[in-house]
C-alpha cells in the first residue's frame, strides 16, 4: 500500500558568513553531516561528511567548501539525497563547526566572532529552516537539524539548534547525542 504523503527526498544545506577583518586570520566554518543506523540512532555515526569528503555511496556531498567566507551567497553547500540512502540509515544530523586555528588562545573562535553567519536548509525552493546562529553565539560548533526516517521509510526534518564547545572531532563524535 502506498502513502499519499511524500517525505523529503533531496535537501540542500547552505552556510554563509562574512570574511574576517583585514589583517585577521580567516574564519573557516564547515558543514558536517553524520549518519546513524536504525540499530544505533543516537550512538556512533556510521560515517561523517565534512570538508574534503562525501558519503561512501554518494548520497551526501559537499558541493562547495569555503575556507574564508569570501564570495556571494552561500559559501558552503551540502546536498543530501535522502531518498537514495540505504534502508539501514534512520537518522542524519547536520551541524556547523568552526575550524580552530593552531594558535593557542584563552578561548577558541566562537560564532560571536564571525560576522553575518546564516544557515539555510531547503528542499527545492521550499525553505525548511533559516537561522543566523545567534542563539549559540558562544559556541564553536552547533547542531542545526536532523532528518529522521519513519517506519514507512519517509524522511522528515526537525530543526534543532544546540551549541557545542570543542573541536571538530569531538563535536562529530557527540552529534548523535546532542
C-alpha positions in Angstrom: 0.0 0.0 0.0 1.4 3.4 -0.9 1.1 6.6 1.1 -0.3 9.8 -0.3 2.3 11.6 2.0 5.6 12.2 0.4 8.7 12.6 2.6 11.8 14.7 2.0 13.9 13.5 -0.9 16.7 15.8 -1.9 17.8 18.6 0.5 20.3 21.3 0.3 22.1 22.8 3.3 23.8 26.2 2.8 26.1 28.1 5.1 27.4 31.6 4.8 29.5 34.1 6.7 31.5 37.3 6.1 35.3 37.1 5.8 37.5 38.1 8.7 38.5 41.7 9.0 41.6 42.7 7.0 44.8 41.5 8.8 42.9 38.9 10.9 43.2 35.2 10.3 40.4 33.8 8.2 37.4 32.1 9.8 36.8 28.6 8.4 33.3 27.3 9.1 32.4 23.8 8.0 29.1 21.9 7.4 29.1 18.4 8.9 26.7 15.6 8.4 26.6 12.4 10.4 24.5 9.3 9.5 23.2 6.9 12.1 21.8 3.4 11.6 18.5 2.0 12.8 20.4 -0.2 15.3 22.2 2.8 16.9 20.4 6.1 16.0 22.0 8.0 18.9 25.4 6.4 19.2 28.4 6.5 17.0 27.9 7.8 13.4 28.1 5.2 10.7 30.1 7.8 8.7 30.7 11.6 8.6 30.7 14.0 5.7 32.7 17.2 6.1 35.4 19.2 4.3 37.1 17.2 1.5 34.7 14.3 1.8 31.5 12.7 0.7 29.4 9.7 1.8 30.7 6.3 0.6 27.5 5.8 -1.5 27.5 9.4 -2.9 24.2 10.4 -1.3 25.7 13.2 0.8 28.1 15.6 -1.0 29.8 18.8 0.0 29.3 20.7 -3.3 31.1 23.9 -2.2 33.7 24.4 0.5 35.0 27.8 1.6 37.9 28.4 4.0 37.4 32.2 4.2 33.7 33.1 3.7 34.6 35.1 0.6 32.1 35.3 -2.2 28.4 35.9 -2.8 25.6 33.9 -1.4 26.2 30.7 0.5 29.8 29.8 0.9 29.4 26.1 1.7 26.6 23.9 0.2 25.9 20.3 1.0 23.4 18.1 -0.8 21.7 15.2 1.0 19.9 12.7 -1.3 17.8 11.2 1.5 15.7 9.1 -0.9 18.8 7.2 -2.0 20.2 6.5 1.5 20.2 2.8 2.3 17.3 1.5 4.4 19.7 0.7 7.3 20.0 4.5 8.0 17.4 6.1 10.2 18.8 9.5 11.1 21.1 12.2 9.6 22.3 15.0 11.9 23.6 18.2 10.3 25.9 20.7 12.1 28.3 23.6 11.7 31.8 23.7 13.2 34.4 26.4 13.3 37.9 25.2 12.4 40.1 26.3 15.3 43.5 27.8 14.5 46.7 26.2 15.6 47.4 29.4 17.7 46.7 28.7 21.4 44.4 31.2 22.9 42.3 31.6 26.0 39.2 30.7 24.1 38.8 29.4 20.6 36.8 31.1 17.9 33.0 31.1 18.6 30.1 32.1 16.4 30.0 35.6 18.0 33.5 36.2 16.5 32.2 35.5 13.0 30.1 38.2 11.2 26.8 37.5 9.5 26.5 33.8 9.8 23.5 32.2 8.2 22.3 28.6 7.7 19.5 27.6 5.3 18.1 24.2 4.8 15.7 23.7 1.8 14.1 21.2 -0.4 13.8 22.5 -3.9 12.6 26.1 -3.4 11.0 25.4 0.0 12.9 26.6 3.0 12.7 24.2 5.8 14.9 26.3 8.2 16.8 29.5 8.3 18.9 30.5 11.2 21.7 33.0 12.0 23.3 31.0 14.8 22.8 34.0 17.2 21.3 31.7 19.9 24.5 29.7 20.0 26.9 32.7 19.7 29.2 31.5 22.5 29.7 28.0 20.9 32.3 26.8 18.5 30.0 24.2 16.9 26.3 23.7 16.6 23.8 21.0 15.6 21.4 22.7 13.3 18.9 20.0 12.5 18.2 16.3 12.0 16.4 14.2 9.4 14.6 11.2 10.6 13.2 8.2 8.7 9.9 6.9 9.9 8.6 3.3 9.8 7.2 3.9 6.3 10.6 5.0 5.1 9.7 8.7 4.7 12.2 11.3 5.8 11.2 14.4 7.9 13.1 17.4 9.1 13.4 18.6 12.7 15.1 21.9 13.4 17.3 21.5 16.5 19.8 24.4 17.3 22.2 23.3 20.0 25.6 24.8 20.7 28.7 22.8 21.5 32.2 23.6 22.8 35.1 21.7 21.4 37.0 20.8 18.2 35.5 19.2 15.1 36.5 15.6 16.0 34.9 15.9 19.5 31.8 17.6 18.1 31.4 15.0 15.3 31.6 12.1 17.9 29.0 13.8 20.1 26.5 15.0 17.4 24.2 12.0 17.7 23.7 12.5 21.5 23.1 16.3 21.4 
